[in-house]
C-alpha cells in the first residue's frame, strides 16, 4: 500500500472524527481524528517531497493552540484566576438595570473583548497556514477539492466575527473528508511546461 493510499484512509477517517468530535462529540474522537489527519498530511508531504505541506499544517495547529491559550489566559486573568471569588461577587452584586450591569461587568467586558480579538487574530493566521497546506496538496495531487477546502476554511475563519464562520468551517470540514477520500493511489505525472 502506497503512502497516498494510507493518507487517503487515515485522512478521511481522521477528518470524520474531527468533524464529529469538534462539533458534535467533543473529546477523544476529535484528538484521535487530529492525530490521524496529522499522519495523513505527513505522508502526503513525504510522498510529494514537499516539506512545506507538513510545516504549514503544523503552523496551523500551533496557532490554533496559541489562540486557545491566549483566550483562556486572558479570560481567567480578567476574573482573578481560577478562584471562585468572581462568581461569589456575581451572587452578591446588585444588578437591577442596564447601568448597574455595565458598572459591574464593564471592566470584565473590556478584557473579554481583548481575549476574543487576540483569539480571532491567531485563528486567522492559523487558517492562512491551513489554506497554504491544502493549496499545496491540491497542486501535487490534482485533487482540487483540497484547494476549495482551504479557501472555504479561510473564509469561515474570517467570518467567525459575524457569526456565520462556524457553519462555513463545518462545510469546509465536510469537503475535507471528501477531498481525502479522493486522493489518488499515486501522484499524477506532471507535464513539463
C-alpha positions in Angstrom: 0.0 0.0 0.0 1.4 3.4 -1.0 1.7 6.4 1.3 -1.0 8.1 -0.6 -3.4 5.2 -0.1 -2.6 5.3 3.6 -3.1 9.0 3.7 -6.4 8.6 2.0 -7.7 6.2 4.6 -6.1 7.9 7.6 -7.0 11.4 6.5 -10.6 10.5 5.6 -11.3 8.7 8.9 -9.4 11.4 10.8 -11.4 14.2 9.2 -14.7 12.4 10.0 -13.6 12.0 13.6 -12.5 15.7 13.8 -15.9 16.8 12.4 -17.9 14.6 14.7 -15.6 15.3 17.7 -15.2 19.0 17.0 -18.9 19.8 16.5 -20.9 17.0 18.0 -18.9 14.8 20.4 -16.0 16.8 21.8 -13.2 14.9 23.3 -11.2 11.8 22.5 -12.7 11.4 19.0 -11.5 14.9 17.9 -8.0 14.3 19.3 -7.7 10.9 17.6 -9.0 12.5 14.4 -6.4 15.3 14.6 -3.6 12.7 15.0 -4.8 10.7 12.0 -5.0 13.9 9.8 -1.5 14.9 11.0 -0.2 11.5 9.9 -2.0 11.7 6.6 -0.6 15.2 5.9 2.9 13.9 6.9 2.5 11.0 4.4 1.4 13.4 1.6 4.3 15.7 2.4 6.8 12.8 2.2 5.3 11.3 -0.9 5.4 14.7 -2.7 8.8 15.6 -1.2 7.3 19.0 -0.2 8.2 19.6 3.4 6.2 22.8 3.4 2.9 20.8 3.3 3.5 19.3 6.8 5.1 22.5 8.1 2.1 24.6 7.1 -0.3 22.1 8.8 1.9 22.2 11.9 1.8 26.0 11.9 -1.9 25.9 11.5 -2.2 23.7 14.6 0.3 25.7 16.6 -1.6 29.0 16.0 -4.9 27.3 17.0 -3.3 26.2 20.3 -1.9 29.8 20.8 -5.4 31.2 20.2 -7.0 28.9 22.7 -4.3 29.5 25.3 -4.4 33.3 24.8 -8.2 33.4 25.2 -8.3 31.2 28.2 -5.4 33.0 29.9 -6.9 36.5 29.3 -10.3 35.3 30.4 -9.1 33.8 33.7 -6.8 36.7 34.3 -9.7 39.1 34.0 -11.8 37.2 36.6 -8.9 36.8 39.0 -7.6 33.4 38.1 -9.2 30.1 39.0 -10.6 31.4 42.2 -14.3 31.3 42.7 -14.4 34.9 44.1 -15.7 36.2 40.8 -18.8 34.0 40.9 -19.4 34.9 44.6 -19.2 38.6 43.6 -21.8 38.0 41.0 -24.1 36.4 43.6 -23.7 39.4 45.8 -23.9 42.0 43.1 -26.9 44.2 42.9 -27.7 44.4 39.2 -31.1 45.9 38.7 -30.8 47.8 35.5 -28.5 48.2 32.5 -26.5 50.9 34.2 -25.7 48.7 37.2 -24.9 45.8 34.8 -22.4 48.0 33.0 -20.9 49.2 36.3 -20.3 45.6 37.4 -19.4 43.9 34.1 -17.8 46.8 32.3 -14.2 46.1 33.2 -14.7 42.4 32.5 -16.3 43.0 29.1 -13.2 45.0 28.0 -10.9 42.1 29.0 -13.2 39.6 27.3 -13.3 41.7 24.1 -9.5 41.8 24.1 -9.4 38.0 24.6 -11.8 37.5 21.6 -9.8 39.9 19.4 -6.5 38.2 20.2 -8.0 34.7 19.6 -9.6 35.9 16.4 -6.3 37.2 15.1 -4.5 33.9 15.8 -7.3 31.9 14.2 -7.0 34.0 11.0 -3.2 33.3 11.0 -3.9 29.6 11.6 -6.4 29.4 8.8 -3.9 31.0 6.4 -1.5 28.2 7.0 -4.3 25.6 6.7 -5.1 27.2 3.3 -1.5 27.1 2.2 -1.1 23.5 3.2 -4.2 22.4 1.3 -3.4 24.5 -1.8 0.0 22.7 -2.0 -1.7 19.3 -1.6 -4.1 20.2 -4.4 -1.2 21.2 -6.6 0.7 18.0 -6.1 -2.3 15.5 -6.2 -4.6 17.3 -8.7 -7.4 16.9 -6.1 -8.7 20.5 -6.5 -11.2 19.9 -3.7 -8.3 20.5 -1.3 -7.9 24.0 -2.7 -11.6 24.6 -2.2 -11.5 23.2 1.3 -8.6 25.5 2.2 -10.3 28.6 0.8 -13.7 27.9 2.4 -12.0 27.2 5.8 -10.1 30.5 5.5 -13.4 32.4 4.7 -15.0 30.6 7.6 -12.3 31.8 10.0 -12.6 35.4 8.7 -16.4 35.3 9.0 -16.4 33.9 12.5 -16.6 37.5 13.7 -20.1 37.9 12.2 -21.3 34.6 13.4 -21.6 32.5 10.3 -18.0 31.3 10.3 -18.6 28.1 12.3 -21.2 27.0 9.7 -18.7 27.8 6.9 -15.9 25.9 8.7 -18.2 22.9 9.1 -18.8 22.9 5.3 -15.0 23.1 4.8 -14.6 20.1 7.2 -17.1 18.1 5.2 -15.3 18.9 2.0 -12.0 17.9 3.7 -13.4 14.4 4.3 -14.4 14.1 0.6 -11.0 15.5 -0.5 -9.1 12.9 1.5 -11.2 10.1 0.1 -10.5 11.4 -3.5 -6.7 11.2 -3.1 -5.2 9.1 -5.9 -3.2 5.9 -5.3 -0.1 7.6 -6.7 0.9 11.1 -7.7 -0.2 12.2 -11.2 2.5 12.7 -13.8 3.1 16.5 -14.2 3.6 17.6 -17.8 6.6 19.9 -18.2 5.7 23.4 -19.2 
